[in-house]
Amino acid sequence: MVEFLQGNVWVKQVLLGLGLILAYVILRRIGQKWIKTLADNKRVELKRKRFVMKSFNASLFLLFVAFFTILLDLGFGDISLFLSSIFAVLGVALFAQWSILSNLTASVLIFFVFPYRIGDRVKVSDKGRRCQRGDH
């Protein structure tokens, strides 16, 4: 059996491909469950939870495609040329839309790190004076 797998490259690539797809499905489910649990614990809005889920799914998919092309030896030189061209165009486009990119990044960071929600009261101290927000 081992000799058959070593001699037959096509079967080995199919088995590697199936393993990668299985790993992708498992990682996606674990990640979505973790994000959903975190969002429920922090009582995050549904819109923010959906945005983070979509961002996670897109990032995981791109990572999966990169691993798929590398492990299955699908002509990495041609694919890397294609991907570098796409990233160059996207880099120029995103540089033009820098504020949108920073807002997207901040949204994901706030989702995972920020301890406050809408309606919470926050005290701000400015040069020895105290300001209180929320007391009307």
N, C-alpha and C positions, 0 to 999 in steps of 0.2 A: 504494500500500500504506500509506504514512504517513498519507495523507488518510483512508483507511478506518479506521485505528486511532484517529485523532483524532476522527472523527465517531461511531464506535461505542464507547460507554462500556462496554458489556457485555463486548465482546471484550477491551478493555484490562484490565478487572478480572479476567477469567479468566486472561489471560496473567500479570498481577501475582500472582495467587493461585498459579499453577503455579510461578512463580519463587520465591515465598516458601516453598512446600512443598519445592522442590528445595534451597534454601538451608538450611532446617531439617534435612533429611536429611543433607546434607553436614556441617553444623556438629555435629550429633549424633554422627556417625561419627568425626569428627576429635577431638571432646572425649572420647568413650569410649576411643578408642585412646590418647590422651594420658594419661588417668587410669589405664588398664590398664598402660601402660608405667611410669608413676610408681609405681604400687602394686607392680609386679614388681621394680623397682629397689630399692625400700625394703623389700621382703619383708613387705608388710602382710597381715594376716589377710583371709580371703575375706569374712567378715561386714562388715568395715569397708569393703572395696572395693565390695561390693554397695550398702552404704548411701550412699556417696559417689556412685556411679553413679545411684542412684535420685534423690538430691537434685539432681544435675546435670540429669538428664532432666526432672524436674518443673520446675525453674527455667527451663530452655531452652524447654519447652513453654509456660509462662505468658508468657514473653517473646515467643515466636512468636505466640501468640494476641493479645497486645497490638499487635504490629506489623501483624498481619493485619487487625484491626479498624480501625486508623488508616489504613493504606494503601488499603484497599478502601472506605473511607468508609461504614461500616456503621452509621450513626447513633451517632456517638461519644458524644453527650450522654446517650442512654439507657443505653448500655453503661457509661459512666463512673459514672452514678448507681448502677447495679447493682453494679459492682465496688467502689465506695466503701462501699456498704452491707455487702458481704461482708467487706471489709477492716476495717471498724469492728467487726463481730461477731468476726472472727478476732483482732483486736487485743485486745479484752476477754478472749477465751478464752485467748489466749497470755500475756496479762499475769497471768492467774490461774495459769498454768503456766510461770512465768518460768524456773524451774530446768530444766525440760525443754527450753525454747528455748535456754538458755545451754549446756546439755549437747550439744544438736545442733550448735550453732555451734562449740563447742570441739572436737567430734569431727571436723568438716570441717577446721578449722584444724590440728589435730594431724595429720591425714592428710597435709596438704600441707607442713607446716613442721617438725614434730617429728622430730629425728634419732634418737631412741631407740626401742627395741622392748622387748617383754617378754623378760626374761632378761639384759639388758645390766646392767653394773655401773656405779653412779653414786657419786661421792664428793661428800659434802655438807660444807661448811665453815660452822660456826656460832660466831661471836664468838671466833675464834682457836682453837677446838677443831676437830679434824677427826673426822668420823664416816665410816666406810666401811660401805657396805651390800653384802651379797652374800658377805662373808667369814664362813663359819661354822666 
